[in-house]
Amino acid sequence: MKQYFQTRPRLEKRHARTVDTLTRGLNQNDGCQKIIIADDHPLYRAGLKQALIQMMPDVEFIEADTLRAVREAVKQHSDVDLVLLDLHMPGANGFSGLAWLRCQNPGMPVVVVSGSEEPSVMSRSIIYGASGFIPKSSCLNRITEGIKAVLEGEVWLPEEAAEEEVDENEANFAANLKRLTNKQFEILMYLNEGLLNKQIAYDLSIKETTVKTHVSAILRKLEVYSRTQVVIEIRRLHLAETPVIWD
């Protein structure tokens, strides 16, 4: 039995252009592809690079060991073809890093590579926009299989998570998160910390009225009616369990 499954067409379409580009490079070797490896463990980054070199010898790797570094890498390399993302790295909390990437870069495929190997975490990664989930305990062949599946347009999960039921409420909230702008997502993290508009404005060096406008937009996009509801939803989804610093 194969260890991946095809998800609904609406999820497959989000990175169709990038898949075409990667497949063309893989089969015809007509250009260097860029892949961000985001993990705070140097040895594991080296292992992923070794796995990918065997499959795509001309790939260019950009390494990042914090979420801040990921943000800078994406900013400097807007033509990145794939991101391999650890959920547990400095600056990230739960699915916050993944949600931010999908919010800001909807056409950039992200594969979560994590030591959190519960089936629910794997399936929720897909809900928040990942194109696949590869457990850190995977052997080289399994890593290669998963990445190849994503490059071929599949949404890849290990067998143990393929049948995990989707929470429709969480799926709806995850979809709404992708509607937020970069600044709105940043302010959302401050709301989770319980800061007032005045405090957020001071930290971000913007006007308090601007913060108020963003908060109103956040409530509308997330389909909630108060700041308290926003915080409850974030904590229920384990999106930001502790403060996350956004520059």
C-alpha positions in Angstrom: 0.0 0.0 0.0 1.3 3.5 -0.9 2.0 5.8 2.0 0.3 8.9 0.4 -3.2 9.8 -0.7 -4.7 12.3 -3.2 -6.6 15.0 -1.5 -9.5 17.0 -2.9 -8.8 18.9 -6.1 -9.2 22.3 -4.3 -6.0 21.5 -2.3 -4.1 20.2 -5.2 -4.6 23.3 -7.3 -2.9 25.6 -4.9 0.6 24.7 -6.1 0.0 23.5 -9.6 2.4 26.0 -11.2 5.2 25.1 -8.8 4.7 21.4 -9.3 5.0 21.8 -13.0 8.2 23.8 -12.6 9.7 21.3 -10.2 8.7 18.2 -12.3 10.2 19.8 -15.4 13.5 20.5 -13.5 13.5 17.0 -12.0 12.9 15.2 -15.4 14.9 17.5 -17.7 17.4 19.1 -15.4 16.8 22.5 -17.1 17.4 24.8 -14.1 18.4 25.1 -10.4 15.5 24.7 -8.0 15.4 26.5 -4.6 14.3 24.7 -1.4 14.2 26.2 2.1 15.1 23.8 4.9 13.7 25.3 8.1 14.8 23.4 11.2 16.9 24.4 14.3 18.9 21.2 14.2 22.0 21.4 11.9 22.4 17.6 11.7 18.8 17.1 10.6 19.1 19.9 8.0 22.2 18.1 6.6 20.3 14.8 6.4 17.5 16.4 4.5 19.9 18.0 2.1 21.6 14.6 1.5 18.2 13.1 0.7 17.3 15.8 -1.8 20.6 15.9 -3.5 20.1 12.3 -4.6 16.8 13.2 -6.1 17.5 16.7 -7.4 21.3 17.2 -7.8 21.0 20.8 -9.0 18.9 22.1 -6.1 19.9 25.2 -4.2 19.4 25.0 -0.5 18.5 27.9 1.8 18.8 27.0 5.4 16.9 28.7 8.3 17.0 27.8 12.0 14.3 30.1 13.3 11.0 31.4 12.1 12.5 34.8 11.8 15.1 33.4 9.4 12.4 31.6 7.4 10.6 34.9 7.0 13.8 36.6 5.8 14.5 33.7 3.4 11.1 33.9 1.9 11.4 37.6 1.5 14.8 37.4 -0.2 13.9 34.4 -2.3 10.4 34.9 -3.6 11.0 32.2 -6.2 11.5 29.4 -3.7 9.9 26.2 -5.0 9.5 24.3 -1.7 9.7 24.8 2.0 10.5 22.0 4.4 9.3 23.2 7.8 9.7 22.0 11.4 6.7 22.9 13.6 8.9 23.3 16.7 11.6 25.9 16.0 12.4 29.2 17.7 9.8 31.8 17.0 7.1 29.2 16.0 4.4 27.8 18.1 2.1 25.0 17.1 0.9 25.8 13.6 1.6 29.5 13.7 4.6 29.4 11.4 2.8 27.2 8.9 -0.4 29.3 9.0 1.7 32.5 8.4 3.5 30.9 5.4 0.2 29.8 3.8 -1.3 33.2 4.5 1.5 35.1 2.9 2.6 32.6 0.2 -0.4 30.6 -1.0 1.4 29.4 -4.1 4.5 28.1 -2.2 4.3 24.4 -1.3 5.2 23.6 2.3 6.0 20.1 3.7 6.0 19.8 7.4 8.9 17.7 8.8 8.4 17.2 12.5 9.0 15.1 15.5 5.4 15.4 16.5 4.1 12.2 15.0 0.5 12.0 16.3 -1.9 11.3 13.4 -4.0 14.3 14.5 -1.0 16.6 14.1 -0.2 15.2 10.7 -3.8 15.7 9.4 -4.1 19.2 11.0 -0.9 20.2 9.1 -2.8 19.5 5.9 -5.8 21.6 7.2 -3.5 24.5 7.8 -2.2 24.3 4.2 0.8 21.9 4.2 1.3 19.8 1.0 2.6 16.9 3.1 3.9 15.7 6.5 7.0 13.7 6.9 7.9 12.3 10.4 11.4 13.0 11.5 11.8 9.4 12.3 11.3 8.4 8.7 14.0 6.5 6.8 15.7 8.0 3.7 13.4 6.1 1.3 10.3 7.4 3.1 11.5 11.0 3.0 12.3 10.7 -0.7 8.9 9.1 -1.3 7.0 11.8 0.5 8.8 14.7 -1.3 8.5 13.0 -4.7 4.8 12.7 -4.1 4.4 16.4 -3.3 6.5 17.3 -6.4 4.1 15.2 -8.5 1.1 17.1 -7.2 0.0 14.8 -4.3 -0.7 15.8 -0.8 1.3 13.2 1.1 0.7 11.7 4.6 1.9 8.6 6.3 -0.5 5.7 6.3 -1.4 6.1 10.0 -2.9 9.6 9.3 -4.5 9.1 6.0 -7.9 8.1 7.5 -7.9 10.8 10.3 -11.2 12.6 10.4 -11.2 16.3 9.6 -12.7 18.7 12.2 -14.9 21.0 10.0 -14.8 23.8 12.5 -11.0 23.8 12.6 -10.9 23.5 8.8 -13.1 26.6 8.5 -11.0 28.6 11.0 -7.8 27.5 9.2 -9.3 28.7 5.9 -10.2 32.0 7.4 -6.7 32.5 8.8 -5.4 32.4 5.2 -7.4 35.5 4.5 -5.4 37.6 6.9 -2.7 39.9 5.6 0.8 39.8 7.1 0.2 42.8 9.4 -3.2 41.4 10.5 -1.6 38.0 11.3 1.1 39.9 13.3 -1.5 41.8 15.2 -3.4 38.5 15.8 -0.4 37.2 17.7 -0.4 40.4 19.9 -4.1 39.9 20.6 -3.3 36.4 21.9 -0.9 38.0 24.4 -3.7 40.2 25.6 -2.2 43.5 24.6 -4.4 46.6 24.1 -4.5 48.5 20.9 -2.3 51.3 22.3 0.4 48.8 23.3 0.3 47.1 19.9 0.6 50.4 18.2 3.6 51.3 20.3 5.4 48.0 19.5 4.7 48.2 15.8 5.3 51.9 15.5 1.9 52.6 13.9 -1.1 54.6 14.8 -3.6 53.3 17.3 -6.4 54.0 14.8 -4.6 51.7 12.3 -4.5 48.9 14.9 -8.2 49.4 15.5 -8.9 49.1 11.8 -6.8 45.9 11.5 -8.6 44.4 14.6 -11.9 45.0 13.0 -10.8 43.3 9.8 -9.4 40.3 11.8 -12.8 39.8 13.6 -14.6 40.0 10.3 -12.3 37.6 8.4 -12.2 35.1 11.3 -16.0 35.3 11.7 -16.0 36.2 15.4 -17.4 39.1 17.3 -14.9 39.9 20.0 -11.2 39.9 20.9 -12.0 37.3 23.6 -13.4 34.9 21.0 -10.3 35.4 18.9 -8.1 34.4 21.8 -10.2 31.4 22.7 -10.1 30.2 19.1 -6.3 30.6 18.8 -5.7 28.7 22.1 -8.2 25.9 21.2 -6.4 25.3 17.9 -3.0 25.4 19.7 -1.9 28.1 17.2 0.0 30.2 19.7 0.4 28.7 23.2 3.0 31.3 24.2 4.0 34.7 22.9 5.6 34.7 19.5 7.8 37.7 18.5 7.2 39.1 15.1 9.6 41.7 13.7 
